[in-house]
Amino acid sequence: MKTKMTSGPGWSLSSASSASVPPAQPGKNTNSPKPQIRLEKRNGKSVTVIAGLHTYGADRLEQIARQIKTSCGCGGTVKDGVIELQGDKLAQVKLWFDKK
């Protein structure tokens, strides 16, 4: 039987026990931003775009970009909180983030 809970705005039709948050995995920070890695075509050339890390701040984003560019052996830049790498480096970038 579902119970009505009055804590908070509005009514909830589920019990408080079913609204529990699953435990976090050890060694993983659940508050860290998740990068969105995608491949774009610009003027017939491939560009690997890494978005979603803008919360780190400009200085840290520049450091991350420098490390990834060194690891992948390619050029790139940081524009508007997005890291752009020259070429199709999707697999290498995913591997780099898995190591970190």
Summary of the structure (lengths in Angstrom):
residues: 100
radius of gyration: 20.2
end to end distance: 45.5
largest distance: 60.4
contacts: 204
relative contact order: 0.15
helix: 32%
strand: 26%
